[in-house]
Each structure stands twice: as structure tokens, then as C-alpha cells.
Amino acid sequence: MLPKIVKANSLKEYLTPERCFIYENCGVSTGDEKVSIARARVEPGVTTKAHHLEGVQEIYLITKGKGIVTVGDLEPAEVAEGDTVIIPAGASQRIKNTGKTDLIFYCICTPSFTTLCYHDDEANLLRRE
């Protein structure tokens, strides 16, 4: 990979079927298959879809707001600015914004996130609840 600077104003935010807004800072689209970094934004009261990433570890770095995150078999836990959530490959995950402002966090995936690694767990979760 060659050195590169990705300017924030060049990134386009988009709404995902997962119920959050994303813009990708780096990853496959910028030529990096080893790691991806994306900014996620979840609006107040919204819970993302339960899902897991096959073969990809994900880390959330919370930068603004607060929420409740559910990862694998862990009890749901409150998270806020400065917290880090480590999500092993294959672990189901979701996050709910419990604040009055947007919940913003960075998703750091190794190797890079692709749509092929994403698996929706929502139907399985709803059957258990």
C-alpha cells in the first residue's frame, strides 16, 4: 500500500440496512485488505440489527454519546465516550443509543470488512426474545 491521506470532507455518509449511518475512512475501497476503519452514527433510540462478522474481528471505539452494547454471551453493558468494545470474529453484536444525541463510534475490523463477512442475526434474536 502507498502512503495516502483521506480527508474527512471527501467521505460520504450513507444509511445501512443495519439502521446506522456509516462512512468508511479506510478499507478495501481505499486499497487496504488488512484493516478497515469506519465511522458509525446511531440516532437516539435506535438499536442496530443483531449481526456477526464471519472471520473478522471488530473493535468499537466510542467517541460520542452513550448506549448499551450486546456482544456474544456477555450481559448487555453500558458504553460511553472513550470506551472500547472488542468483538471476536463470529460473535453476535448490536448496540442501542440510549442518549439524547447521536452515538458515534469507530468500527475497526481486521481483516477489512466486506459485505461477504456480514451475517444478519436479527431473526434468530427475535425468536429467542
N, C-alpha and C positions, 0 to 999 in steps of 0.2 A: 504494500500500500504506500502511496505517496503522501507527503505532508499535505494537509488541507485545513482550511478554516471554514466552518459552516456558520454563516451569520444567521442569527435568530430571525431577522426580518425576511429571510428568504424561505422560511418554513411555513407550510400551510397546515393549519389545524383542520381535522376532519372528525366527524362523529362516526363511531364504530357501532356495529350491532351489539357490542358488549355494554352499551349505554354510557360510554365515556368519550371524551374528546382527546385525540392524540396528535402530536406531531413528532416525527422521527428526526432526532438530532444526528444520529449516525446508525449505520447498519448495512444491510445488503444493498439498499438503494444508494448508499454512498461508497460502496465497494468494500465493506468490511463484513466478512462472514464469521469472524471470531467473537464479536460482541456487538450488541445494539443498545442504543440509549434512546429512549423516547420520553417525552413529557406527557403525562396523563392529567386530565382535568375532569373531575366528577362534580356535578352540580349538587347543591344542597338537597338532601332527602333521597338521592338516587343510590341504588345498590347495583354494582356491576354484576354481569352474569357470572355464575359459577363456571369455572373452566380450569383446564390444566394444560400445560405445555409439555408435549412428549419430547424427551431428550434435551430439554432446555431448562437450565436453572435461571430463576428470575429474582431480582432484588428490587424492592421498592425503597426509595429514599424520599421520605415525606418532607416537602418544603413549605407547605402552607395548609392550614385548616386542620380538621380533626375527623376521625372516623373510627369504624370498627372493622377490623380485618379478620377473615376466617381463612386459615391455611391448614390443609390436611386434617389431621385428628386433633389439632390444638383447639383449646377453647377460644371462642371469639375474643379478641383483645382490642382495647382502645389504642389508637395511634394518633400522634400529633407531630407537628413540625420538629424535624431533627431525628425522628425515629427511623429505623431501618428494619425492613421485613425481609427475611431470607426464605425463599420458596424453592424447595428442591424440585428437580425435574419430575414431572408426573403428579405432583401434589395439587389437589383441587384448591382453588382460591377465589375469593371475592372480597370486595371492600365496599362499605357503605359510608357515605358522607353524612355525619351526624351534626355538622356545624351549620351556621347560617351563611357561610361564604363558600366559594369553591374549594374543594380539596384538590391540591396539586402535589404530584409526586413524579419522580423519575423512575422508569422501568429499565433496569439494566439486565440484559439477557446474554447468557453465554451457553452455547454459541448464539449467533444472531437469531432474533425472532424472524420466523416466516409464517405465512398463513398455514403451511403444511403441518406445523407443530401444534397448532391451536386446536383444542377439543372442547366443545361445549358440554358442561356437566349439569346444566340447568334442569333438564328433565329428570335426571337421577336425583338431584337435590329435592325437587318438589315432591317426588314420590316418597322420600324419607321424612319430610316435614309434616 
